[in-house]
Amino acid sequence: MEPRLTRLIKYGSRGDDVVQVQQSLNRAVSSNPELITDGIFGAKSTARAEQFQRSNQLTADGIVGPKTWEKLLAFLKNLVDTPPIDKDKHKEIRQRVLNEAGKLVGTVDFTQLIGGRPKGIDVVKTIFKVAANVTLQDDNFKDPFSKAWSPQPFISGQRKSWCGIFCVYCYRKAGISTVRWNLNVGAPVGNIGLNSWSTEFVQAIKLADIGAVATRQHHFLIEKVDPGNPFTPRLNTIDGNLLAGRIQRRSGYHQVGKDNFNYYSLK
């Protein structure tokens, strides 16, 4: 039976239920220090609650009520015994992201029809639902004028690319539920951000960072960095939403210094 809250947990609250909330918040990715699970809901606990609420499209008031608790329980259930996320575990987490991406390679190809529907259409639907909280129907994948199948769905009359949404889907499937895709902004939001140029720009690239290039505002997951070039290395990547919506591995196609390359990293 799932644990229930019998009151609102807010600044100044104390008790065993506060400990439960603090332990739950510690499972989420955060740039803030891990909470001391002392049963006292102070400023740090409030800040962590606000951060979790913002990442889950809730009112960021720092008060843990029924809606926030429901989101926390859903988040914990999705982890499926995934270890707590912290800096020492990022290597393992990044590998899980790439593993999730690898499972989808070859699953989508809108040039192939199976039972009258494009191969992988349900995969793309799931990617949108998990990463952007958008529910799609088959009709979303039909051009409103020609009625031909389109690997990029039409939402409110606009064709939506999903290369970045694919990347965020892999993050969330790996247990990083505090990162999601904002469809209006067209970028990942949460505990993730673009990097600024520095002398460590190349050295700081990590596996499963989300690369971004200017052409078509394309996003991809970085699987390997060429160790032989310390300044403008080529990258091995997993890209979604390619021709016919295919999800494929690319070896050396993207490169640091090419096409205004930048990358997103977990904060």
C-alpha positions in Angstrom: 0.0 0.0 0.0 1.4 3.4 -1.0 2.2 5.8 1.9 -0.2 8.7 2.4 0.3 12.2 3.7 -2.2 13.2 6.4 -1.3 16.9 6.4 0.4 19.6 4.3 4.2 19.6 4.7 5.5 23.1 4.7 8.2 25.4 6.2 8.4 24.6 9.9 6.8 21.2 9.7 8.4 18.5 11.8 7.8 14.7 12.2 8.3 11.3 10.6 6.3 12.3 7.6 8.8 15.1 7.0 11.6 12.5 7.0 9.7 10.5 4.4 9.3 13.6 2.1 13.0 14.5 2.6 14.1 11.0 1.6 11.8 11.1 -1.5 13.2 14.5 -2.6 16.7 13.2 -2.2 16.0 10.7 -5.0 15.5 13.4 -7.5 18.3 15.0 -9.5 19.3 18.4 -8.0 22.1 20.9 -8.1 21.4 21.5 -4.4 23.1 19.6 -1.6 21.5 16.4 -0.4 19.0 17.1 2.4 19.7 16.0 5.9 16.7 13.8 6.7 16.2 15.2 10.2 12.4 15.6 10.1 12.6 19.4 10.1 11.2 21.1 6.9 13.4 24.2 6.7 14.6 26.5 4.0 16.7 23.8 2.2 13.8 21.3 2.2 11.5 24.0 0.9 13.9 24.9 -1.9 14.2 21.2 -3.0 10.4 20.9 -2.9 10.1 24.1 -5.1 12.7 22.7 -7.5 10.8 19.4 -7.8 7.5 21.2 -8.4 8.9 23.4 -11.1 10.3 20.3 -12.9 6.9 18.7 -12.8 4.7 21.6 -13.8 3.3 22.2 -10.4 2.9 25.5 -8.5 6.3 26.1 -7.0 5.2 27.1 -3.5 7.4 24.7 -1.5 4.4 23.1 0.2 4.0 19.3 -0.2 0.3 18.7 -0.6 -1.7 15.9 -2.3 -0.6 16.9 -5.9 3.1 17.2 -5.1 3.0 13.9 -3.1 1.3 12.2 -5.9 4.0 13.3 -8.3 6.7 12.2 -5.9 5.1 8.7 -5.6 4.9 8.4 -9.3 8.5 9.5 -9.6 9.7 6.9 -7.1 7.7 4.2 -8.8 9.3 5.0 -12.1 12.7 4.6 -10.6 12.2 0.9 -10.2 14.8 0.5 -7.5 17.3 2.8 -9.4 20.0 3.9 -6.9 19.8 7.5 -5.7 21.2 10.0 -8.1 24.3 11.9 -7.0 27.5 13.1 -8.5 29.3 9.8 -7.9 26.6 7.9 -9.7 26.4 10.0 -12.9 28.6 7.7 -14.8 26.3 4.8 -14.2 23.2 7.0 -14.9 24.7 8.2 -18.2 25.3 4.7 -19.3 21.6 3.9 -18.6 20.6 6.8 -20.8 22.6 5.4 -23.7 21.2 1.9 -23.0 17.7 3.3 -23.3 18.6 5.0 -26.6 20.2 1.9 -28.0 17.0 0.0 -27.4 15.2 2.2 -29.9 17.8 2.2 -32.7 16.0 0.8 -35.8 12.5 0.8 -34.3 11.1 3.7 -36.4 10.9 3.9 -40.2 7.9 5.7 -41.7 8.7 4.3 -45.2 7.5 0.9 -43.9 3.9 0.3 -43.3 2.8 -2.5 -40.9 -0.9 -3.1 -40.9 -1.4 0.2 -42.7 0.5 2.2 -40.1 4.1 3.4 -40.2 6.7 1.3 -38.4 7.4 2.8 -35.0 4.5 5.3 -34.9 3.6 4.0 -31.4 7.3 4.4 -30.3 7.1 8.1 -31.3 3.8 8.5 -29.5 5.4 7.1 -26.3 8.4 9.4 -26.7 6.2 12.4 -26.8 4.1 11.3 -23.8 7.0 10.4 -21.5 9.3 13.3 -22.4 6.8 16.2 -23.2 3.5 15.0 -21.6 1.8 15.2 -25.0 -0.7 12.6 -26.0 -0.8 12.0 -29.8 -3.3 10.1 -32.1 -2.6 8.6 -35.5 -4.2 11.6 -37.1 -1.4 13.8 -35.7 1.0 12.1 -38.0 -1.0 12.9 -41.2 -0.2 16.0 -43.2 -3.4 18.2 -42.9 -3.3 18.9 -46.6 -2.0 15.8 -48.4 -3.0 13.3 -45.7 0.3 11.6 -46.2 2.0 10.0 -43.2 4.6 12.3 -41.5 7.2 11.1 -39.0 7.0 14.6 -37.4 3.5 15.0 -35.8 1.3 18.0 -36.3 0.4 19.7 -33.1 -1.9 22.7 -33.2 -1.2 22.9 -36.9 2.6 22.9 -36.5 4.9 20.1 -37.5 7.0 19.2 -34.5 10.5 17.8 -34.7 11.3 15.3 -31.9 15.1 14.7 -32.0 15.5 16.5 -28.6 12.3 15.0 -27.2 13.9 11.6 -28.0 17.0 12.5 -25.9 14.9 13.6 -23.0 12.8 10.4 -23.2 16.0 8.4 -22.7 16.9 10.5 -19.7 13.5 10.0 -18.1 13.5 6.2 -18.9 16.9 6.1 -17.1 15.3 7.5 -14.0 16.1 11.2 -14.4 12.5 12.4 -14.1 13.4 16.0 -13.2 14.4 16.6 -16.8 11.6 17.1 -19.3 11.0 18.7 -22.7 9.2 22.1 -22.9 7.4 22.0 -26.2 6.7 25.7 -26.2 10.4 26.6 -25.6 11.7 23.8 -27.8 14.4 22.8 -25.3 15.0 20.5 -22.3 14.2 22.0 -18.9 14.9 21.0 -15.3 18.3 20.1 -13.9 20.0 20.5 -17.3 21.5 23.4 -19.1 23.6 24.6 -22.1 27.3 25.0 -21.5 29.3 28.2 -22.1 32.6 28.2 -23.9 35.7 27.7 -21.7 39.1 26.2 -21.8 37.5 23.0 -20.5 34.7 23.0 -23.1 35.8 19.8 -24.8 37.2 18.0 -21.8 33.9 18.5 -20.0 31.8 16.7 -22.5 30.4 13.5 -20.9 28.7 10.5 -22.3 24.9 11.0 -22.8 25.2 14.8 -22.8 22.7 16.2 -25.3 24.5 17.7 -28.3 22.9 20.5 -30.3 23.7 22.0 -33.7 22.2 25.0 -35.5 21.0 23.2 -38.7 17.4 22.3 -38.1 18.1 22.9 -34.4 19.0 19.2 -34.2 19.7 17.4 -30.9 21.4 14.1 -30.3 22.9 11.9 -27.5 26.7 11.8 -27.3 28.0 8.2 -27.1 31.7 8.7 -27.7 34.2 11.6 -28.1 37.2 11.1 -30.4 40.2 10.9 -28.0 42.7 11.7 -30.7 41.6 15.4 -31.1 41.6 17.5 -28.0 40.2 20.7 -29.7 37.6 19.8 -32.3 36.9 16.1 -31.9 34.4 14.2 -33.9 31.5 12.6 -32.0 29.8 9.2 -32.1 26.1 9.8 -31.4 22.6 8.4 -31.3 20.2 10.6 -33.3 16.4 10.4 -33.4 14.0 11.9 -35.9 16.3 11.4 -38.9 15.1 10.6 -42.4 11.7 8.9 -42.2 11.9 9.3 -38.4 14.7 6.8 -38.1 16.7 6.4 -34.8 20.3 5.6 -35.7 23.9 5.6 -34.5 26.2 8.1 -36.3 29.9 7.8 -36.3 31.8 11.1 -36.7 29.0 13.0 -38.3 28.9 15.7 -35.7 32.0 17.5 -34.5 32.9 20.1 -31.9 33.4 23.5 -33.7 31.1 22.5 -36.6 27.6 24.0 -37.1 27.6 26.0 -33.8 27.9 22.9 -31.7 27.0 23.1 -28.1 25.8 20.6 -25.5 23.5 20.2 -22.5 24.8 18.7 -19.3 23.1 17.7 -16.0 23.5 20.4 -13.4 
